[in-house]
Amino acid sequence: MNIRPDVADHLRRGLNNSEIARRTGVDRKTVARARLRLGVPNPAGRRPTPAPETVSDRLLAEALPTGRVREYRPRLMPLSSAQQRANRERLLAALREAA
């Protein structure tokens, strides 16, 4: 990937991606890729977008008791204790396989 000198200069001066894109006419995503490639940190107060979740991260997040119910379907009956135990065992088995 060739990085335009004007974009690299703006990055080193500490401008944010949107400002560089506006001044140079380059897409913000291209500026962000150039920032990563040059190793220039984001301006103060900004964090990069988190990486997408993996399947094991999602399973773990759903297993932790947070008080929230994901994908609640009120038309379904609550699970029995036996079904909850079976689901928990399947979850743990999936987490062991992912590790």
C-alpha positions as CSV (number, residue, x, y, z in Angstrom):
1,M,0.0,0.0,0.0
2,N,1.5,3.3,-1.0
3,I,0.8,6.1,1.4
4,R,0.4,9.6,0.0
5,P,3.0,12.0,1.5
6,D,0.4,14.6,2.4
7,V,-1.6,12.0,4.3
8,A,1.5,10.8,6.1
9,D,2.4,14.4,7.0
10,H,-1.1,15.1,8.4
11,L,-1.0,11.9,10.4
12,R,2.4,12.8,12.0
13,R,1.1,16.3,12.8
14,G,-1.7,14.7,14.9
15,L,-4.8,15.4,12.9
16,N,-7.7,13.0,13.2
17,N,-8.9,10.7,10.3
18,S,-12.0,12.8,9.5
19,E,-10.0,16.0,9.3
20,I,-7.3,14.4,7.0
21,A,-10.0,12.9,4.8
22,R,-11.7,16.3,4.5
23,R,-8.4,18.1,3.6
24,T,-7.0,15.6,1.2
25,G,-10.2,14.0,-0.4
26,V,-9.1,10.5,0.7
27,D,-11.6,8.1,2.3
28,R,-11.5,7.9,6.2
29,K,-11.0,4.2,6.0
30,T,-7.9,4.7,3.8
31,V,-6.6,7.2,6.3
32,A,-7.2,4.7,9.1
33,R,-5.3,2.0,7.3
34,A,-2.4,4.4,6.6
35,R,-2.4,5.3,10.3
36,L,-2.1,1.6,11.3
37,R,0.6,1.0,8.6
38,L,2.7,3.9,9.8
39,G,2.2,3.0,13.5
40,V,0.9,6.5,14.3
41,P,-1.4,6.4,17.4
42,N,-4.9,7.7,17.4
43,P,-5.3,11.3,18.6
44,A,-5.9,11.6,22.4
45,G,-9.3,10.5,23.6
46,R,-10.0,8.1,20.7
47,R,-9.7,4.3,20.8
48,P,-9.6,2.0,17.8
49,T,-12.7,-0.1,17.1
50,P,-12.7,-3.4,19.0
51,A,-12.1,-6.6,17.1
52,P,-15.1,-8.6,16.2
53,E,-16.2,-11.2,18.8
54,T,-15.2,-14.9,18.3
55,V,-17.7,-17.6,18.8
56,S,-16.2,-18.6,22.2
57,D,-16.3,-14.9,23.3
58,R,-20.0,-14.8,22.4
59,L,-20.7,-18.1,24.2
60,L,-18.9,-16.9,27.3
61,A,-20.7,-13.5,27.3
62,E,-24.1,-15.3,27.1
63,A,-23.1,-17.7,29.9
64,L,-22.2,-15.0,32.4
65,P,-25.1,-13.9,34.6
66,T,-25.6,-10.2,33.7
67,G,-29.3,-9.9,34.4
68,R,-30.0,-9.5,30.7
69,V,-31.7,-12.1,28.5
70,R,-30.5,-12.2,24.9
71,E,-33.1,-13.0,22.3
72,Y,-36.0,-13.2,24.7
73,R,-39.0,-15.0,23.1
74,P,-42.0,-14.6,25.4
75,R,-44.1,-17.2,23.5
76,L,-41.8,-20.0,24.7
77,M,-42.2,-21.7,28.0
78,P,-39.3,-21.4,30.5
79,L,-36.8,-24.1,30.5
80,S,-36.9,-26.9,33.0
81,S,-34.0,-27.5,35.4
82,A,-32.9,-30.5,33.4
83,Q,-32.9,-28.6,30.1
84,Q,-30.9,-25.7,31.7
85,R,-28.4,-28.3,33.0
86,A,-28.1,-29.9,29.5
87,N,-27.6,-26.5,27.9
88,R,-25.0,-25.6,30.4
89,E,-23.1,-28.8,29.7
90,R,-23.3,-28.2,25.9
91,L,-21.9,-24.7,26.4
92,L,-19.0,-25.9,28.6
93,A,-18.2,-28.6,26.1
94,A,-18.1,-26.0,23.3
95,L,-15.9,-23.8,25.3
96,R,-13.5,-26.7,26.0
97,E,-13.3,-27.5,22.3
98,A,-12.6,-23.8,21.4
99,A,-9.7,-23.6,23.9
